[in-house]
Amino acid sequence: MILTLQIALIASSLLLILLVLLHRGRGGGLSSLFGGGMQSSLSGSSVVEKNLDRVTLFVGAVWIICVIGLGLLVKIS
């Protein structure tokens, strides 16, 4: 169980880093590399940003659950 949570923690940590870097910041961020920095008349980028926010929050919640679970398992052991 501990090994599974450790693997999930590492995977979610790397994914969370990637997702945070994809967010649009003041300077455009890495999302501008994939077309997020271009202004279009279709307003599809706002939907992409909302979905990116949702995925980031979900991965962050998984990360927090893994940290708490590992802390409890290590405390019990």
A tleap script that builds the chain and sets N, CA, C and O, in Angstrom:
source leaprc.protein.ff14SB
mol = sequence {
  NMET ILE LEU THR LEU GLN ILE ALA LEU ILE
  ALA SER SER LEU LEU LEU ILE LEU LEU VAL
  LEU LEU HIE ARG GLY ARG GLY GLY GLY LEU
  SER SER LEU PHE GLY GLY GLY MET GLN SER
  SER LEU SER GLY SER SER VAL VAL GLU LYS
  ASN LEU ASP ARG VAL THR LEU PHE VAL GLY
  ALA VAL TRP ILE ILE CYS VAL ILE GLY LEU
  GLY LEU LEU VAL LYS ILE CSER
}
set mol.1.N position { 0.825 -1.197 0.000 }
set mol.1.CA position { 0.000 0.000 0.000 }
set mol.1.C position { 0.865 1.257 0.000 }
set mol.1.O position { 0.568 2.236 -0.684 }
set mol.2.N position { 1.940 1.207 0.780 }
set mol.2.CA position { 2.828 2.368 0.843 }
set mol.2.C position { 3.502 2.594 -0.505 }
set mol.2.O position { 3.632 3.733 -0.954 }
set mol.3.N position { 3.929 1.515 -1.147 }
set mol.3.CA position { 4.585 1.644 -2.453 }
set mol.3.C position { 3.626 2.228 -3.487 }
set mol.3.O position { 4.031 3.046 -4.313 }
set mol.4.N position { 2.373 1.819 -3.450 }
set mol.4.CA position { 1.377 2.341 -4.387 }
set mol.4.C position { 1.170 3.831 -4.182 }
set mol.4.O position { 1.098 4.590 -5.149 }
set mol.5.N position { 1.076 4.254 -2.928 }
set mol.5.CA position { 0.903 5.678 -2.648 }
set mol.5.C position { 2.144 6.478 -3.019 }
set mol.5.O position { 2.029 7.617 -3.470 }
set mol.6.N position { 3.323 5.902 -2.837 }
set mol.6.CA position { 4.548 6.605 -3.216 }
set mol.6.C position { 4.624 6.800 -4.727 }
set mol.6.O position { 5.018 7.866 -5.201 }
set mol.7.N position { 4.246 5.770 -5.480 }
set mol.7.CA position { 4.251 5.886 -6.938 }
set mol.7.C position { 3.213 6.910 -7.390 }
set mol.7.O position { 3.480 7.715 -8.282 }
set mol.8.N position { 2.035 6.881 -6.778 }
set mol.8.CA position { 0.990 7.850 -7.115 }
set mol.8.C position { 1.425 9.266 -6.751 }
set mol.8.O position { 1.099 10.216 -7.463 }
set mol.9.N position { 2.155 9.413 -5.652 }
set mol.9.CA position { 2.635 10.730 -5.235 }
set mol.9.C position { 3.665 11.277 -6.221 }
set mol.9.O position { 3.626 12.457 -6.570 }
set mol.10.N position { 4.573 10.435 -6.665 }
set mol.10.CA position { 5.586 10.878 -7.631 }
set mol.10.C position { 4.932 11.247 -8.956 }
set mol.10.O position { 5.257 12.275 -9.550 }
set mol.11.N position { 4.012 10.408 -9.415 }
set mol.11.CA position { 3.342 10.679 -10.690 }
set mol.11.C position { 2.506 11.954 -10.616 }
set mol.11.O position { 2.535 12.772 -11.535 }
set mol.12.N position { 1.763 12.121 -9.524 }
set mol.12.CA position { 0.937 13.319 -9.401 }
set mol.12.C position { 1.787 14.572 -9.200 }
set mol.12.O position { 1.392 15.658 -9.624 }
set mol.13.N position { 2.945 14.433 -8.562 }
set mol.13.CA position { 3.836 15.581 -8.401 }
set mol.13.C position { 4.362 16.063 -9.741 }
set mol.13.O position { 4.367 17.262 -10.018 }
set mol.14.N position { 4.802 15.132 -10.568 }
set mol.14.CA position { 5.316 15.508 -11.882 }
set mol.14.C position { 4.215 16.093 -12.762 }
set mol.14.O position { 4.439 17.068 -13.480 }
set mol.15.N position { 3.034 15.498 -12.703 }
set mol.15.CA position { 1.919 15.995 -13.497 }
set mol.15.C position { 1.476 17.373 -13.013 }
set mol.15.O position { 1.111 18.231 -13.817 }
set mol.16.N position { 1.509 17.580 -11.706 }
set mol.16.CA position { 1.122 18.872 -11.147 }
set mol.16.C position { 2.106 19.962 -11.557 }
set mol.16.O position { 1.698 21.087 -11.845 }
set mol.17.N position { 3.388 19.641 -11.584 }
set mol.17.CA position { 4.394 20.603 -12.041 }
set mol.17.C position { 4.128 20.980 -13.490 }
set mol.17.O position { 4.159 22.159 -13.844 }
set mol.18.N position { 3.866 19.988 -14.325 }
set mol.18.CA position { 3.593 20.242 -15.733 }
set mol.18.C position { 2.346 21.103 -15.914 }
set mol.18.O position { 2.345 22.040 -16.712 }
set mol.19.N position { 1.291 20.786 -15.177 }
set mol.19.CA position { 0.046 21.525 -15.320 }
set mol.19.C position { 0.181 22.967 -14.843 }
set mol.19.O position { -0.390 23.874 -15.448 }
set mol.20.N position { 0.921 23.186 -13.779 }
set mol.20.CA position { 1.122 24.552 -13.289 }
set mol.20.C position { 1.930 25.360 -14.301 }
set mol.20.O position { 1.657 26.542 -14.513 }
set mol.21.N position { 2.914 24.734 -14.920 }
set mol.21.CA position { 3.702 25.438 -15.924 }
set mol.21.C position { 2.893 25.760 -17.177 }
set mol.21.O position { 3.204 26.718 -17.884 }
set mol.22.N position { 1.866 24.977 -17.456 }
set mol.22.CA position { 1.030 25.237 -18.625 }
set mol.22.C position { 0.074 26.404 -18.426 }
set mol.22.O position { -0.439 26.952 -19.402 }
set mol.23.N position { -0.175 26.793 -17.182 }
set mol.23.CA position { -1.090 27.892 -16.925 }
set mol.23.C position { -0.552 29.192 -17.487 }
set mol.23.O position { 0.657 29.406 -17.582 }
set mol.24.N position { -1.465 30.032 -17.846 }
set mol.24.CA position { -1.099 31.323 -18.411 }
set mol.24.C position { -0.833 32.302 -17.277 }
set mol.24.O position { -1.697 32.554 -16.437 }
set mol.25.N position { 0.338 32.831 -17.269 }
set mol.25.CA position { 0.701 33.815 -16.261 }
set mol.25.C position { 0.740 35.196 -16.867 }
set mol.25.O position { 0.167 35.435 -17.930 }
set mol.26.N position { 1.409 36.097 -16.196 }
set mol.26.CA position { 1.516 37.460 -16.702 }
set mol.26.C position { 2.297 37.508 -18.008 }
set mol.26.O position { 1.974 38.290 -18.901 }
set mol.27.N position { 3.328 36.667 -18.118 }
set mol.27.CA position { 4.151 36.677 -19.313 }
set mol.27.C position { 3.704 35.682 -20.370 }
set mol.27.O position { 4.366 35.564 -21.401 }
set mol.28.N position { 2.631 34.977 -20.161 }
set mol.28.CA position { 2.155 34.007 -21.138 }
set mol.28.C position { 2.442 32.576 -20.732 }
set mol.28.O position { 1.659 31.682 -21.054 }
set mol.29.N position { 3.549 32.329 -20.028 }
set mol.29.CA position { 3.869 30.994 -19.561 }
set mol.29.C position { 4.179 30.030 -20.692 }
set mol.29.O position { 4.327 30.429 -21.847 }
set mol.30.N position { 4.273 28.780 -20.348 }
set mol.30.CA position { 4.546 27.760 -21.356 }
set mol.30.C position { 3.323 27.447 -22.200 }
set mol.30.O position { 3.437 26.817 -23.251 }
set mol.31.N position { 2.142 27.888 -21.743 }
set mol.31.CA position { 0.937 27.634 -22.530 }
set mol.31.C position { 0.971 28.383 -23.854 }
set mol.31.O position { 0.298 27.985 -24.805 }
set mol.32.N position { 1.745 29.462 -23.930 }
set mol.32.CA position { 1.839 30.196 -25.188 }
set mol.32.C position { 2.590 29.391 -26.246 }
set mol.32.O position { 2.433 29.643 -27.441 }
set mol.33.N position { 3.409 28.419 -25.816 }
set mol.33.CA position { 4.105 27.577 -26.784 }
set mol.33.C position { 3.145 26.696 -27.569 }
set mol.33.O position { 3.421 26.331 -28.712 }
set mol.34.N position { 2.021 26.356 -26.956 }
set mol.34.CA position { 1.052 25.464 -27.583 }
set mol.34.C position { -0.140 26.213 -28.155 }
set mol.34.O position { -1.193 25.618 -28.384 }
set mol.35.N position { 0.010 27.495 -28.386 }
set mol.35.CA position { -1.078 28.270 -28.989 }
set mol.35.C position { -1.974 28.949 -27.996 }
set mol.35.O position { -2.944 29.588 -28.403 }
set mol.36.N position { -1.706 28.849 -26.722 }
set mol.36.CA position { -2.538 29.515 -25.717 }
set mol.36.C position { -2.325 31.011 -25.675 }
set mol.36.O position { -3.180 31.744 -25.179 }
set mol.37.N position { -1.198 31.477 -26.188 }
set mol.37.CA position { -0.912 32.897 -26.165 }
set mol.37.C position { -1.503 33.661 -27.330 }
set mol.37.O position { -1.529 34.892 -27.310 }
set mol.38.N position { -1.977 32.959 -28.344 }
set mol.38.CA position { -2.537 33.625 -29.511 }
set mol.38.C position { -3.989 33.990 -29.244 }
set mol.38.O position { -4.755 33.183 -28.718 }
set mol.39.N position { -4.356 35.197 -29.605 }
set mol.39.CA position { -5.732 35.640 -29.439 }
set mol.39.C position { -6.526 35.230 -30.668 }
set mol.39.O position { -6.106 35.487 -31.796 }
set mol.40.N position { -7.652 34.606 -30.459 }
set mol.40.CA position { -8.488 34.196 -31.582 }
set mol.40.C position { -9.902 34.711 -31.372 }
set mol.40.O position { -10.290 35.059 -30.257 }
set mol.41.N position { -10.638 34.754 -32.418 }
set mol.41.CA position { -12.011 35.259 -32.349 }
set mol.41.C position { -12.994 34.175 -31.906 }
set mol.41.O position { -14.175 34.454 -31.702 }
set mol.42.N position { -12.513 32.948 -31.760 }
set mol.42.CA position { -13.410 31.846 -31.411 }
set mol.42.C position { -13.644 31.708 -29.919 }
set mol.42.O position { -14.557 30.992 -29.508 }
set mol.43.N position { -12.856 32.365 -29.106 }
set mol.43.CA position { -12.922 32.333 -27.640 }
set mol.43.C position { -12.898 30.910 -27.091 }
set mol.43.O position { -13.538 30.626 -26.078 }
set mol.44.N position { -12.173 30.023 -27.742 }
set mol.44.CA position { -12.034 28.659 -27.272 }
set mol.44.C position { -10.984 28.527 -26.198 }
set mol.44.O position { -10.959 27.539 -25.464 }
set mol.45.N position { -10.114 29.519 -26.101 }
set mol.45.CA position { -9.041 29.427 -25.118 }
set mol.45.C position { -9.572 29.535 -23.700 }
set mol.45.O position { -8.963 28.993 -22.778 }
set mol.46.N position { -10.699 30.222 -23.499 }
set mol.46.CA position { -11.247 30.313 -22.147 }
set mol.46.C position { -11.749 28.951 -21.671 }
set mol.46.O position { -11.643 28.629 -20.487 }
set mol.47.N position { -12.292 28.158 -22.583 }
set mol.47.CA position { -12.745 26.804 -22.237 }
set mol.47.C position { -11.535 25.937 -21.902 }
set mol.47.O position { -11.575 25.135 -20.969 }
set mol.48.N position { -10.467 26.104 -22.663 }
set mol.48.CA position { -9.253 25.339 -22.407 }
set mol.48.C position { -8.674 25.711 -21.051 }
set mol.48.O position { -8.238 24.837 -20.302 }
set mol.49.N position { -8.666 26.998 -20.731 }
set mol.49.CA position { -8.149 27.443 -19.430 }
set mol.49.C position { -9.001 26.901 -18.283 }
set mol.49.O position { -8.466 26.503 -17.247 }
set mol.50.N position { -10.319 26.884 -18.461 }
set mol.50.CA position { -11.200 26.351 -17.415 }
set mol.50.C position { -10.951 24.860 -17.211 }
set mol.50.O position { -10.902 24.384 -16.077 }
set mol.51.N position { -10.796 24.131 -18.303 }
set mol.51.CA position { -10.523 22.693 -18.194 }
set mol.51.C position { -9.154 22.448 -17.568 }
set mol.51.O position { -8.987 21.520 -16.777 }
set mol.52.N position { -8.177 23.280 -17.921 }
set mol.52.CA position { -6.850 23.161 -17.326 }
set mol.52.C position { -6.910 23.435 -15.827 }
set mol.52.O position { -6.228 22.769 -15.049 }
set mol.53.N position { -7.715 24.405 -15.418 }
set mol.53.CA position { -7.901 24.685 -13.995 }
set mol.53.C position { -8.514 23.490 -13.271 }
set mol.53.O position { -8.083 23.126 -12.178 }
set mol.54.N position { -9.520 22.888 -13.891 }
set mol.54.CA position { -10.195 21.742 -13.263 }
set mol.54.C position { -9.260 20.547 -13.122 }
set mol.54.O position { -9.238 19.883 -12.086 }
set mol.55.N position { -8.497 20.284 -14.165 }
set mol.55.CA position { -7.558 19.153 -14.118 }
set mol.55.C position { -6.480 19.414 -13.079 }
set mol.55.O position { -6.075 18.501 -12.359 }
set mol.56.N position { -6.008 20.664 -12.996 }
set mol.56.CA position { -4.990 21.005 -12.009 }
set mol.56.C position { -5.520 20.844 -10.590 }
set mol.56.O position { -4.814 20.332 -9.721 }
set mol.57.N position { -6.741 21.271 -10.348 }
set mol.57.CA position { -7.327 21.101 -9.020 }
set mol.57.C position { -7.515 19.627 -8.674 }
set mol.57.O position { -7.291 19.227 -7.531 }
set mol.58.N position { -7.922 18.820 -9.645 }
set mol.58.CA position { -8.101 17.392 -9.410 }
set mol.58.C position { -6.770 16.722 -9.075 }
set mol.58.O position { -6.686 15.941 -8.126 }
set mol.59.N position { -5.737 17.026 -9.851 }
set mol.59.CA position { -4.419 16.430 -9.599 }
set mol.59.C position { -3.869 16.924 -8.264 }
set mol.59.O position { -3.213 16.169 -7.546 }
set mol.60.N position { -4.133 18.185 -7.929 }
set mol.60.CA position { -3.724 18.701 -6.627 }
set mol.60.C position { -4.415 17.979 -5.479 }
set mol.60.O position { -3.803 17.712 -4.445 }
set mol.61.N position { -5.694 17.666 -5.666 }
set mol.61.CA position { -6.424 16.925 -4.632 }
set mol.61.C position { -5.875 15.507 -4.488 }
set mol.61.O position { -5.748 14.997 -3.375 }
set mol.62.N position { -5.551 14.873 -5.611 }
set mol.62.CA position { -4.946 13.534 -5.555 }
set mol.62.C position { -3.608 13.601 -4.834 }
set mol.62.O position { -3.290 12.720 -4.035 }
set mol.63.N position { -2.817 14.644 -5.109 }
set mol.63.CA position { -1.518 14.824 -4.460 }
set mol.63.C position { -1.679 14.968 -2.941 }
set mol.63.O position { -0.942 14.350 -2.173 }
set mol.64.N position { -2.646 15.787 -2.516 }
set mol.64.CA position { -2.883 15.995 -1.085 }
set mol.64.C position { -3.342 14.700 -0.419 }
set mol.64.O position { -2.904 14.389 0.689 }
set mol.65.N position { -4.211 13.949 -1.074 }
set mol.65.CA position { -4.679 12.676 -0.519 }
set mol.65.C position { -3.518 11.699 -0.371 }
set mol.65.O position { -3.435 10.980 0.625 }
set mol.66.N position { -2.620 11.667 -1.358 }
set mol.66.CA position { -1.453 10.784 -1.271 }
set mol.66.C position { -0.535 11.182 -0.121 }
set mol.66.O position { -0.023 10.321 0.594 }
set mol.67.N position { -0.327 12.483 0.059 }
set mol.67.CA position { 0.539 12.950 1.143 }
set mol.67.C position { -0.057 12.595 2.501 }
set mol.67.O position { 0.651 12.112 3.385 }
set mol.68.N position { -1.343 12.832 2.666 }
set mol.68.CA position { -1.994 12.522 3.937 }
set mol.68.C position { -2.009 11.010 4.186 }
set mol.68.O position { -1.738 10.556 5.298 }
set mol.69.N position { -2.326 10.237 3.145 }
set mol.69.CA position { -2.328 8.783 3.281 }
set mol.69.C position { -0.974 8.221 3.639 }
set mol.69.O position { -0.873 7.342 4.495 }
set mol.70.N position { 0.080 8.719 2.994 }
set mol.70.CA position { 1.428 8.265 3.325 }
set mol.70.C position { 1.810 8.660 4.737 }
set mol.70.O position { 2.443 7.890 5.458 }
set mol.71.N position { 1.423 9.865 5.128 }
set mol.71.CA position { 1.729 10.294 6.503 }
set mol.71.C position { 1.064 9.418 7.539 }
set mol.71.O position { 1.670 9.080 8.556 }
set mol.72.N position { -0.168 9.051 7.290 }
set mol.72.CA position { -0.885 8.181 8.239 }
set mol.72.C position { -0.310 6.773 8.250 }
set mol.72.O position { -0.181 6.162 9.311 }
set mol.73.N position { 0.037 6.256 7.074 }
set mol.73.CA position { 0.600 4.893 7.020 }
set mol.73.C position { 1.968 4.823 7.659 }
set mol.73.O position { 2.293 3.835 8.317 }
set mol.74.N position { 2.772 5.848 7.478 }
set mol.74.CA position { 4.102 5.848 8.088 }
set mol.74.C position { 3.989 6.001 9.599 }
set mol.74.O position { 4.780 5.419 10.342 }
set mol.75.N position { 3.022 6.771 10.056 }
set mol.75.CA position { 2.816 6.956 11.487 }
set mol.75.C position { 2.372 5.658 12.157 }
set mol.75.O position { 2.769 5.366 13.285 }
set mol.76.N position { 1.544 4.878 11.454 }
set mol.76.CA position { 1.064 3.608 11.997 }
set mol.76.C position { 2.180 2.565 12.035 }
set mol.76.O position { 2.276 1.784 12.982 }
set mol.77.N position { 3.026 2.556 10.995 }
set mol.77.CA position { 4.086 1.539 10.886 }
set mol.77.C position { 5.142 1.695 11.937 }
set mol.77.O position { 6.095 0.916 11.974 }
savepdb mol mol.pdb
quit
